[in-house]
Amino acid sequence: MGNYERNFIEKMREEIQIPDLVNDKLNESYEKIRQDEVKMKMKQTGLLKNRNRFYRSLTAAAAAACTIAALSGIFYMNPALAQDIPILGNVFGRLQEVRENSEYPDKDKTAYENISEHSEPVQEAGNTAENEIGTMTVSDAYCDGYDMYFTLSLRVEDEELKTADYLLPMHRNEGEDTLYDGGTFMINQKQAWPSEITPLRKSEDGVYVGLCRIASVSQEDISFEGQMTVNVDIHGLSASKAIETGGVGEAFQQTKADWSMQFDVETDTSSNRTAEPNAQSNGVIVQEAVQTPSNMHVTCYLPAELAEKNPALVLSDGNGNRILMECAKMNTQDDGSQIQEMVFNTSQADQFVMQVFDKNAGTDENGGVPLIAEIPFSMGE
């Protein structure tokens, strides 16, 4: 643990004073949990389950757009949450441990520190579901208006499943018995498509932890505004071992089991930073840029004659450091022009440059890809 994390935890301790009576009650609850005297009931929810076969193998998610790996960051235990679930400790802390042991982390550490810092504990009764396989919990959630993140943790009771390094949540379509990768998600009773569900990774004490991300750029008619009710349905698990080169191996077991969870999350845009530079070059316009704690969102306009070339857009900060794109949504207008909504890794810089390259035009006289436009812009004050 670094000085930054230690300082944060010390500040939390200074600011939150827990009365002795509360501590005594918490210790009593912890003891009941350790002795298996506390049992959680699975909450039944009425969900719409009409699904297309949207999911493909998420075990290869590291190569997909809008992908995330496990979380990293600054964490503290929430005792009020821990007393109600049989999974002790903070899930973000477990995700941090797993990520630090990963040889090829996909997401930069700073972004996940910000996510963990802004996330709120989920304390609704419906955030936990239990069956003979184990207890699954949504313990922390955060939405910045563009991306929603929530953690999934699972304490497994099945002895064979405990041998897995990864447990991938799965779903089944209505009227079918076959399991497919991923879960079923609803936001305010509207079907939502996740950008990724990470395989639940085994932490040191045997609890499996993972992260789900739902990006607004992937949704058709869902707005991330105000308080939202999220329903999560998991219908099974795919168990895998880790492979020597890193990552997830082939599944050695599929297990059918139902977990239904519901929780609320409040959109928090207070840490977002927005600019409308309307900077342009060669007809390309950088219309809007938004820095959130987890990502950088940029909206660009491309005239029809450039949009048809399907150019490559590259974002760099003022120091020339390239900011990797995670995914993009392209909206073609009636006149052939295009609006591109792009999601990049996090950056809190003030100055940026958007470069547009004609990747299909061969090379220029210097052997490089022809540059169509170069647009400096600022996030302002």
Secondary structure, DSSP 8 states (H G I E B T S, - for coil): --HHHHHHHHHHHHH----HHHHHHHHHHHHHHHTT----------------S----GGGGGGSSS------S-----HHHHTTSS--S-HHHHHHHHHHT-SS-SS-HHHHHHHHHH-EE---GGGEEE-SSEEEE--EEEE-SSEEEEEEEEEE--TTGGG-SEEEEEE--TT----EES-EEEETTEE---SEE--EEE-TTS-EEEEEEEEGGG-SS----SEEEEEEEEEEEEEEEE-TTSSEEEEEEEEEEEEEEEEEEEB--TT-EEE---EEETTEEEEEEEE-SSEEEEEEEE-HHHHTT--EEEEEETTS-EE-EEEEEEEE-TTS-EEEEEEEE----SEEEEEEE-TTS---TTSS--EEEEEEEE---
